Amino acid sequence: MISENPDLDLLAKNLDLIFIGFNPSLYSAEVMHHYASRNNRFWRILFKSGITKRLYLPSEDRLLLEKGFGFTNIVHRPTKTAAEITPEEYRIGKAELRKKLETYQPKVACFVGKGVYLSYSGKKKADWGLQPESLVEGVMEFAAPSSSGLVRMKEDEIVSIYKKIGKLL
């Protein structure tokens, strides 16, 4: 069962990995593809970390579904920045995301941005990488840096964290 809906979800049951972002950028919502902004490093990070065998384009996000990778967001409303997301949207999104993880049961839920993970988990802090406990039984939770060009972390450092995902799969 594959879910493709206007909020950009690309999900199927029993995926290896679901990438969870804050929300779609205005541009991603316009073109209907994940991590589509020219300044977003997501696709390069996946390739450099070995998660994908080649460099994909945002327009090829559907191809990754066939390879066991899905996409969703904690909030569906597109914004210019994540700072525009309201506490109410996070509250609703957290419940919806948990239901998606329970329904689709991926092996790993990768939160693309520590803030996404903290909003979902309700924790005050977390380390990068695999989290010691999960909210959904059977789903490993992994906190990864955001791939946004606004993040000041060096790309090589981000890649080294994403490489740990491959060891979980």
N, C-alpha and C positions, 0 to 999 in steps of 0.2 A: 504494500500500500504506500503510495507516494503522495505527499502533500505539497501542492504548489499553490500558493494563494497570494493575494495582492500585497501582503506585508513582506513579501520576498522569501518566505520559508521555502527551503528545499530539504525535505525530510523524508525518511523511509524507516521502516522497522529494522532493528538490529544493525545499524550502521557501526562502523569501527569508531567514528569520530564525528562529533557535531561541534562546529565552531559557533560560539555565541558572542555576538557583539552587543554594544550598548543599544544602538538603533541605526537605521539606515541614514546615510548622509543624504542631503537633498539631491545630489547627483546620482547616487546609487538608486534612489527611489525613481528618479526620472528615467534612467536607462534600464531599471529592473534587474540589476546585477549586483552582487555583493562586492564590497571593497573596491568599488569602481573608480574612485577619485584618483587622479593622476599622482597625487602626493601620498597615497596610501601604499605602504610597503608590503602588504599582506602576501601577495602572490610571489614576490621575490623571496620573502622569508620562508614560505612553504618549500620553494625549490631549494634554496640554500641550506635548509635544515634537513633535506632528504625526505620530507613528508610526501612531496610529489617528485616524480622522476624527470619532469621537465617544467619549464616556466609556463604557467597557464595565464591566459588573459581573463579579466573579469567576465567577459562575454562567454567564457567557457565554463562558468561555475556549475552549470547543469552536468557537465561531463564528470565532475568530481563525485556527484551523487552515485553514478555507476561504479565508482571506485571505492565506495564505502564512506564518503565524507558528506555531511550535511551542513546546513546553515540555518541559523535563526538569530533572533535578537531578543533582548529582555524587554525592549519597548519597540512598538511598531511605528510610531509616528516619526517621520523624517524630520531632522533638524539640522541647522548649520553646525552646532556643537552639542556635545552631550550635556553641557551645563544648562541647556534649555529644558531638559527632561524634569518633570515635576515629581515630587515624592509620591503622589497618587498614581502616576504612571508606573513608577518603580514597584509600588505595592501590587498593583494589578498584574504587571509583567512578571513579577516573581512567582505568583500563583500560576499564571499561564505557562511559564517556563517549566516549573516543576511538573505540571501535568503533561507537558510534551515529553520531558525526560522519562516519566513513568510510562507513557504510552509507547514511545519509540525505542527505549532501552538501548541507547548506544553504549559501546564499551567505554568510551571516554567523552566527557563533556569538557571542551576547551573554552574557557572564558577568555576572550580576546580583550584583555584589559583587567587589571586587578580590581578596578572600581566596579566592573560588571560582576565579578565574583563576590565582592563584598556586599553589593546590593542584593544579590540572590541569596547568599548564605546568612546574611544578617550579622556576620562577624565584624569586628572592629579592625582586625588586621589579618594578614595571611602572607605566607612566603610564596615565592614563585614556585611553580611546579605542582606535582601531585599533592593533593590535600589529604590530611590524615583520616578524615571521615567525610562521608557523602550524605547529602540529604535524601537521595534516591538510592535505595539498595540496588547493588549490582552495577551502578554507573560510577566510574572513577571521575573525580573532578580535578581539573588541571587549571591553575591560574597562570596565564601567560601575559606578557606585556602587550599593550595595544600596538597595532601596526601603523597607526596614524602618523603622518609626517609631523604632527605637532608634538609627538613624544620625543623628548631630548635624548633618550637612551640610544647608544650607538647600535646600528643594525647588527653588527657581529655579536654583540652581547644578547640581543633579542634572539638571534638565530640559535645561539648556544642553549637558550632555555627551550626553544621549540624542538631542538634535537632530542630532548628527553621524551617527547611525545612518541617518537618512533620506537623507543625502547618499550613503551607500554602496549604497543599494538601487536 
